[in-house]
Structures are given as structure tokens and as C-alpha cells.
Amino acid sequence: MKQTGPNGDASAEAANEFVTPAMRLLDLQTKHRALDARIHEMYEFPYQNQILLQRLKKEKLRLKDAIIRLKDDMIPDLNA
């Protein structure tokens, strides 16, 4: 029997699921690519929203930093 959340959905089961570092990395990379595509789309319009574009770029950089940190954490320390 599936567990259901307070709204009657299966979110309680998903919340209990273990997320591996590799799964987290894949999720971050997917979000990074999606932001990159959206930024490129915005450049096609001559009067794009500069504030939104700046926010998307900052989010993309934040994701890139998170990806790099996660990759570093996944590589074993050879000096240990």
C-alpha cells in the first residue's frame, strides 16, 4: 500500500527516498542546462527583461558552483 501525504498524493513516499550524490549531480546538471537554454532564448528577443536575465545568470552560476562542489565531494581524497 502506498503512503500518501496530507494532500492525498504519493509525496510522502518520494520524501523518504534516498537521493545519491550521483542522482543529485544529474538533477543539478539538468537544471543548469535548462537555465542555459532559457538564457539563450532570451537573447533572441531584442527587448528582453534585463533583471530576469541577470537573475537567471546568477542562478546558473550558483548551480555551476554546486555541481563543482558535488563533483569534488564524489572524488575520493588520494592523500587520506
C-alpha positions in Angstrom: 0.0 0.0 0.0 1.4 3.4 -1.0 1.8 6.1 1.6 0.0 9.3 0.8 0.8 12.8 2.0 -1.6 15.3 3.6 -2.9 16.2 0.2 -3.7 12.6 -0.8 -0.7 12.3 -3.1 2.3 10.0 -3.1 4.7 12.7 -2.0 5.4 11.0 1.4 6.9 8.0 -0.4 9.1 10.3 -2.6 10.3 12.3 0.5 11.5 9.1 2.1 13.5 8.0 -0.9 17.3 8.2 -0.6 19.0 10.6 -3.1 22.5 9.5 -4.0 25.2 12.1 -4.9 25.1 10.9 -8.5 21.3 11.5 -8.6 21.8 15.0 -7.1 24.5 15.7 -9.7 22.3 14.7 -12.5 19.5 16.9 -11.2 21.8 19.9 -10.9 23.2 19.4 -14.4 19.7 19.1 -15.8 18.6 22.4 -14.2 21.8 24.1 -15.3 21.2 23.1 -19.0 17.6 24.2 -18.7 18.7 27.6 -17.4 21.3 27.9 -20.1 18.7 27.2 -22.8 16.3 29.8 -21.3 19.1 32.4 -21.2 19.9 31.8 -24.9 16.2 32.1 -25.7 16.0 35.4 -24.0 18.9 36.8 -26.1 16.8 36.2 -29.3 14.4 39.0 -28.2 15.8 42.5 -28.6 14.0 43.8 -25.5 14.5 41.0 -23.0 13.9 41.6 -19.3 17.4 42.5 -18.1 16.6 41.9 -14.4 15.2 38.5 -15.1 18.2 37.7 -17.3 20.6 38.8 -14.5 18.7 36.6 -12.0 18.8 33.6 -14.4 22.6 34.1 -14.9 23.2 34.2 -11.1 21.1 31.1 -10.6 23.1 29.3 -13.4 26.4 30.3 -11.6 25.0 29.1 -8.3 24.1 25.7 -9.9 27.6 25.5 -11.5 29.3 26.1 -8.2 27.1 23.4 -6.6 27.9 20.9 -9.4 31.6 21.6 -8.9 31.4 21.1 -5.1 29.4 17.9 -5.5 31.9 16.5 -8.1 34.8 17.3 -5.7 33.0 15.6 -2.9 32.4 12.5 -5.0 36.2 12.1 -5.9 38.0 10.2 -3.1 40.8 12.1 -1.4 44.0 10.4 -2.5 46.1 11.8 0.3 44.0 10.2 3.0 
